[in-house]
Amino acid sequence: MIDLLVTPLQYPFMQNALAVAVISAAVCGMLSAWLVLMGWSLMGEAVAHSILPGVVLAFIVGVPLGIGAFIFGLAAVALIGILGQTTALKRDTTIGVVFTSLFALGLVLMSTVTTQTHLQHILFGNVLGTSRADLYQVAALGTVTAAVLLLKRRDFTLLAFDRTYARAIGLPVGALTGVLLALLALTTVTALQTLGVILVVAALVIPGATAFLVVRSFGAMLALSAGVGAVAAVAGVYASYWWDVSTGGAIVLAATAQFALAYFLSPRRGVIAQAWRRRRPSDAVAV
């Protein structure tokens, strides 16, 4: 058993991959707690898919891919807000229009680039190809995101539970929303190398959904969301090494397995517990 865990870590690329995956997944898990409570899961999907043209343009121009991704992530959020304010369309409709349009633009731009190998990694992730420099970049971005989330935790939590009350007591609701959306874009950039554009949505939704089924308090939900992401990252990286499967896909499936356990076995909201509670009164009546 020890050999199964230690052997992969003899290689520097596995050390980098494991560290990058854990940092990215844990930060995504933290933000996931807020996205689930606020009903922003679609927003996470929109940002994740909308950054593709920014990545391609950054590649063409020759600047760091994260810069282009972050700019287009913010642009997607701004476009969704503008459409919502200037039309009678509902938010899910505006999100669908923006992210599908920008994702299609990214695919078209990709088709114009002669060398697409590196860009394909942006779609599906390439955590095993991360370097020490990539690790430092992910660590820096993840630290900034986690620090802001923890420092403004109370304000963000109040915003998630009762936006009207937050505005009534004088909190800058608009600014806080903007900061949270900016962190969403930054978190998506952080997870690009690990999961890619397509799978990063799962990392932004599944951990929070899992924690929501298990715990009562938001503090516990925040910690458990990050933990679910980190455990999924470790399991996925080791699975990709020993079974030669997609690392990003293995990470998402590991997170899905944890969600399934919570769905069935959670003492509060699990299917089995709910069925047991429904059955007990009828048993009492029968007696």
N, C-alpha and C positions, 0 to 999 in steps of 0.2 A: 504494500500500500504506500509506504514511504517512497519507494522508488518511482511509483506512478506520479507522485507530486514533485519529487526533486529532479528527476531526470530531465524534464523539459527546461528547467531553469538553468541548466548548464550552458545553454546557448544565449548569447546576448540579445538576439532578436526576440526570443521568448520572454526575456525579462522586460524588455521595452513594451512588448505587446500586452503582457499582463498588467503592467502599471498603467499604460494608456487606457486599456479597456476598463479597469476598475475605476479610475478617476472619471472618465467620461460617463460611465453607467451610473455611478453614484451621484454625480451632479445632475444628470438627467432625472434620476429618481427623486431627488430633492424637489426640483421644479415640477415634477409630475404630480406631487401632492397638491400644489396650488391649481394646476391645470384641471385636475379631476374635480376639485371642489367648485371651481369657477365655471365649469362647463366649457373650457377652452381647448378641448381635445382637437377639435377641427382646426383651431388656430395653430396648434402645434404642427398639424399636418400641412397647413398652408405655408408656414414659414419654412419647414423642412424641404418642401418641393420647390418653393419659389427661389431658393438660393442657387439653383443649378445654373441659370444663365450668368449669375455673378461669378461663379467658379470658372466657367468656360471663358468669360471675358478676361478674368484675371490671368488665366493661363495664357491667353493670346497676347495680352499686353506684357506679361512677364513680371507681375507683382504677386505677392503671397496670395494663395487661393482664399485664405481666411478673410482677407480684406474685401474681396469681391462678394464672398458669401454673406458677410455681415451687412454690407451696404444693401444688397438685394433683399435680405431678410427684413431690414427696416423699411425698405421701399414697399414690400408686400404688405406690411402692417399698415403703412400710410395709405396705400391704395384701398385697402379694405375699409379703413376708416372714412376715406373720402366718398367711396361709393355708398356707404351706409348713411352718411349725412346728406348726400345730394340726391338720393333716390328713395323710393319706398320699399326697396328690396330688403328682405330679412338678412340677418348676418350670415346664416349658412349659405345663402345664395351668393352673396358678395364674396365670401371665402372661396366658394367653388369656382367662380368666374376668375378670380385673381390667380389662385394657385395653379389651376389647369392651364391658364394662358402663359404664365411665366415658366412653368415646367415644359410646356411645348416649345417655347422660345429657346430654352436651354437645350432641348433635344435637337432643334434645328441648328443651333450654333455648334453643337458637338459634331454634327454631320459635315460641317465645313472645315473642321480641323483635321489635318492629315494624320497626325499621330494621336490616337484616341486611347491608347492603353492606360495612361495615367488617369485620364478623365473617367474611364469606366470604373476605376476604383472609387471615385466619388459617388457613383450610383450605388455600389454594393459594399463599399468599405474594403480596407486592406490593412487591418491592424497588424498582421504579421510582417508587413513591410515598413513599419514605423522605425524611425531612427531615434537616437538619443536627443537630437534637436527637436523632433516631433514631440517627444515625451516632455521636454521642458516647456514647449509651447502649450500643450494641453494642460499641463500642471498649472501654468500661469493663468490661463483662461478659466480653468476650473476653480482656482483659488479666488479669483475676482468674483465669479458668479456666486460661489458658496458664501463668501464674506458678505456680499450685499444682501443675499437672501436671509442670512442669519441676523444681520444688523437691523434690517427693516422687517423682521419676521412678524412682529405684532401688527404693524400697519398693513402688511400684505394679507395677514390672516383676517383682520377686520374687513378689509376690502373684499375678500372672498366670501365672507359670511353675510355681511350687511353693508352694501355700498351706500345706501341711503343714510344710515346712521353715521358711517364714516364721513360723509360729506357734511352732515349736521354738526359734528363736533369739530369741524374745521380742518380735517385732513385733506391734502391736495389730491383728490381722487384721480383727476386727469393725469397729473405728474406721476403718481404711483403706478397707474395703469401703463403709462409710457415706459417707465423703468422696467416693469415686469415683462413687457413685450420686448424690450431691448435685451433683457436677460435671456428671453426665449431664443432670440436670434443668436446671441453669443453662445448659448448652450448647444444649439444646433451645430454651430461651427465647431465647437469642441468635440462633438461626437461624430463629425464627418469621417475622420480617418478610421474610426472603429466600425461603424455600422453603415455608413454611406447615407445618401439622401433617402433612399427607399425605406430602410429599416429603422432609421432614427425615430420615426413616429412611434414605433412600438416602445422604445425606451422612454419616451415622453408620456406614455399613457399607462402601460401595463403595471409598472411599480406602484403608482398612485392608486390605481384601481385595486390592486392586491391589498395594499395597506388599508384602504377604505373598508374592505370586507372584514378585516381582522380586529382593528383597534378602535377605541372610543375617542380619545383625545387627539387634537391635531399635532401636538408635540410628538406623541408616539407614532402618529401616521407619517410625519416627516422623517423620523429616524428609520422607521421600517421601510419606507419607500427607497431611501438611499441604500439600506441594507439589501433589499431585493435586487436592486440594480447591480450592486457590487458582487453579490453571490452569483447572479446570472453571468456576469462578466468572467468571473473565475471559472465557472463550470463550462462556459462556452469556449474559452481559450484552450482549456485542457482537452475538451472534446475535439476541437479542431486539430490539435496536435496528434492525439492518439488515433483518431478515426478518419483523419484527412477529409474533413468536411468544411463547409463555409463557416468562418469564424463568426461573422455577423449573424448569420442565420442560426447558429448554435446558441449564441447569446440570447437572441429573441426567444427561441424555443425553451431555453432554461427559465427565462422570466415567465413564459406562458405556463410552464409546469408549476411554478410557484403560485400563479394565479389560480390554476385548476385546483391545487390543494386548498387554497383559501376558499374557493367557491364551494367545495364539498365539505370541508372540515372546520371552517371557522365557527367558533362557539357562539358567535352573535348572529352573523348573517349567512352562515353556510347552509347549503341545501339540506344536509342531514339534520342539523340542529333545528332548522325551521320545521322540517317534517316531524321531528320528535315532539316539538312543542305543540304542534297542531294535533298530534295524536293523543297526548296525555289527557286533555279534558274529556275526550270521548271514552278513554279507558276508565276515568273516574266515574263518569255517568253510568257506564256498563256495570261497574261494581255496585 
